[in-house]
């Protein structure tokens, strides 16, 4: 469902990092990270997820991923 980059960004969001910090860490522009955040939100909503807070969604999603591996 999510690309490798989107999963990486989800993990960083779940750790509480801001868009600016994520962009610096991944050596991408803030606009690129904002675009990834938008795509993550859209994909999650298409799958029926309630994504009022991307941070809350990221924490839940990453926790679920960690439990399955």
Residue pairs with C-beta under 8 A, 6 or more apart in sequence:
1 43
1 47
2 10
2 40
2 43
5 26
5 36
6 36
6 39
6 40
6 43
7 65
8 26
9 22
9 26
9 33
9 36
9 37
9 40
10 40
10 58
10 61
10 62
11 58
11 62
12 21
12 22
12 25
12 26
13 22
13 37
13 54
13 55
13 58
14 55
14 58
14 59
14 61
14 62
14 63
16 55
17 25
19 30
19 33
19 34
19 37
20 30
22 28
22 33
23 29
23 30
23 32
23 33
26 33
37 54
40 54
40 58
41 51
41 54
41 57
44 51
44 57
44 61
45 51
49 57
51 57
